[in-house]
Amino acid sequence: MAEIRFDGKVAVVTGAGGGLGRTHALLLASRGAKVVVNDLGGAPDGTGESTMMADKVVEEIRAAGGEAVPNYDSVSTMEGGANIIKTATDSFGRIDILINNAGILRDVSFMKMPEDSWDIIFSVHVKGSFCCTKAAWPIMREQQYGRIIMTSSAAGIYGNFGQTNYSAAKMALIGLGQTLALEGKKYNIHSNTIAPIADSRLTATVLPDDIRKKLKPEYVSPLVAYLCSEQCEHTGGLFEVGAGSFFHLQWSRSAGSTMKTDEVSIERVADNFGKITDMTGAKQVGSIQESTMSFMENL
Ligand SMILES: NC(=O)c1ccc[n+]([C@@H]2O[C@H](COP(=O)([O-])OP(=O)(O)OC[C@H]3O[C@@H](n4cnc5c(N)ncnc54)[C@H](O)[C@@H]3O)[C@@H](O)[C@H]2O)c1
């Protein structure tokens, strides 16, 4: 297969000063993309800031012969999002690819979850992806080309102890990415979502050292780059990715139970609960229309 390249394309990678964002940025730049390396440069819990992290990755890209500029704004304000995208248009004249990757953690059991830990997680992950995408969207629409990535998590899909804030935010990103895929389709703007697993400072406290060392973020970036390529026609996808494995996820629904509407009662629900929750013969549901239709058919 011919090498997949990004010559002439401009990419913004948020939170690219380390971990997954760094390897996404390095890979795209190594294949010809001009890259904005955004990073606030703070701690894993979202406190502090510095220019060092973004600068270091820009240096790495330039040392390898690539083109990159740094940006130090926080993704989580409208001004920050606008400025991140403006860095791309001012420096390179356009924006083709937006990888919403910036993230932090504030893990604590729900019982002890303070409001500020809830808010900051939503602010960085959900509002941050909104602010950056909102600034890029009109440009992508106008040029009839765009590739957007949302970074979700298995914690969002399956839930994870001590991560109610993070799980809820990561699930929100799936909804954001899915709806953008629908709204962007006719403008050739694709939106896909990944739930990665990789060694980074965010997994430092969660995974054992020997396993972590083998989970290179480099194993995740090729899928991200492919989804951001001109060659890839897929949109609205959700992928679990890491350690050399790649999976596509789709909702499936039990065969369920349908009763006459005038017979609906608590007891009928209780009687049929086994059937409602039995996933034998579950079917995939591909769209909201398909979902809605199955209800309408019983009216
Ligand atoms: N590593 C994993 O296994 C894993 C699993 C699931 C999801 N994720 C997600 O992948 C993304 C990347 O995480 P990572 O594991 O590479 O960790 P990381 O800490 O190395 O990367 C996150 C980067 O985002 C930056 N950042 C934080 N807040 C920011 C803000 N407001 N504005 C701009 N930059 C900001 C940080 O400085 C950091 O460099 C995150 O969204 C994370 O939730 C990672």
The ligand as a Tripos MOL2 file, in Angstrom:
@<TRIPOS>MOLECULE
LIG
   44    48     1     0     0
SMALL
NO_CHARGES

@<TRIPOS>ATOM
      1 N1         -3.3280    6.8230   28.6130 N.am      1 LIG1
      2 C1         -4.4490    6.1040   28.6180 C.2       1 LIG1
      3 O1         -4.4330    4.8650   28.8170 O.2       1 LIG1
      4 C2         -5.7420    6.7520   28.3790 C.ar      1 LIG1
      5 C3         -6.9030    6.0030   28.4920 C.ar      1 LIG1
      6 C4         -8.1230    6.5830   28.1890 C.ar      1 LIG1
      7 C5         -8.1720    7.9050   27.7930 C.ar      1 LIG1
      8 N2         -7.0230    8.6520   27.7440 N.ar      1 LIG1
      9 C6         -7.1320   10.0380   27.3360 C.3       1 LIG1
     10 O2         -6.1130   10.3350   26.4140 O.3       1 LIG1
     11 C7         -5.8030   11.7290   26.4730 C.3       1 LIG1
     12 C8         -4.3150   11.9090   26.5950 C.3       1 LIG1
     13 O3         -3.9050   11.4660   27.8650 O.3       1 LIG1
     14 P1         -2.4730   10.8340   28.1820 P.3       1 LIG1
     15 O4         -2.7420    9.5110   28.7770 O.co2     1 LIG1
     16 O5         -1.5830   10.9370   27.0140 O.co2     1 LIG1
     17 O6         -1.9960   11.7640   29.3970 O.3       1 LIG1
     18 P2         -1.0110   13.0390   29.4510 P.3       1 LIG1
     19 O7         -1.1850   13.6300   30.8020 O.co2     1 LIG1
     20 O8          0.3560   12.6140   29.0700 O.co2     1 LIG1
     21 O9         -1.5750   13.9800   28.3270 O.3       1 LIG1
     22 C9         -2.5600   14.9510   28.5220 C.3       1 LIG1
     23 C10        -1.9860   16.2930   28.1460 C.3       1 LIG1
     24 O10        -3.0170   17.2790   28.1670 O.3       1 LIG1
     25 C11        -2.4770   18.4810   28.6570 C.3       1 LIG1
     26 N3         -3.5340   19.3180   29.2010 N.ar      1 LIG1
     27 C12        -4.2320   19.1340   30.3540 C.ar      1 LIG1
     28 N4         -5.1310   20.1040   30.5110 N.ar      1 LIG1
     29 C13        -5.0290   20.9250   29.4360 C.ar      1 LIG1
     30 C14        -5.7240   22.0900   29.0120 C.ar      1 LIG1
     31 N5         -6.6980   22.6200   29.7760 N.pl3     1 LIG1
     32 N6         -5.3860   22.6620   27.8540 N.ar      1 LIG1
     33 C15        -4.3810   22.1350   27.0970 C.ar      1 LIG1
     34 N7         -3.6840   21.0510   27.4540 N.ar      1 LIG1
     35 C16        -4.0140   20.4390   28.6020 C.ar      1 LIG1
     36 C17        -1.4910   18.0240   29.7280 C.3       1 LIG1
     37 O11        -0.5260   19.0320   30.0350 O.3       1 LIG1
     38 C18        -0.9050   16.7670   29.1150 C.3       1 LIG1
     39 O12         0.2960   17.0210   28.4060 O.3       1 LIG1
     40 C19        -6.6100   12.2650   27.6440 C.3       1 LIG1
     41 O13        -7.7910   12.8730   27.1660 O.3       1 LIG1
     42 C20        -6.9390   11.0390   28.4510 C.3       1 LIG1
     43 O14        -8.0880   11.2020   29.2470 O.3       1 LIG1
     44 C21        -5.8200    8.1000   28.0270 C.ar      1 LIG1
@<TRIPOS>BOND
     1     1     2 1
     2     2     3 2
     3     2     4 1
     4     4     5 ar
     5     4    44 ar
     6     5     6 ar
     7     6     7 ar
     8     7     8 ar
     9     8     9 1
    10     8    44 ar
    11     9    10 1
    12     9    42 1
    13    10    11 1
    14    11    12 1
    15    11    40 1
    16    12    13 1
    17    13    14 1
    18    14    15 2
    19    14    16 1
    20    14    17 1
    21    17    18 1
    22    18    19 2
    23    18    20 1
    24    18    21 1
    25    21    22 1
    26    22    23 1
    27    23    24 1
    28    23    38 1
    29    24    25 1
    30    25    26 1
    31    25    36 1
    32    26    27 ar
    33    26    35 ar
    34    27    28 ar
    35    28    29 ar
    36    29    30 ar
    37    29    35 ar
    38    30    31 1
    39    30    32 ar
    40    32    33 ar
    41    33    34 ar
    42    34    35 ar
    43    36    37 1
    44    36    38 1
    45    38    39 1
    46    40    41 1
    47    40    42 1
    48    42    43 1
@<TRIPOS>SUBSTRUCTURE
     1 LIG1         1 GROUP 0 **** ****
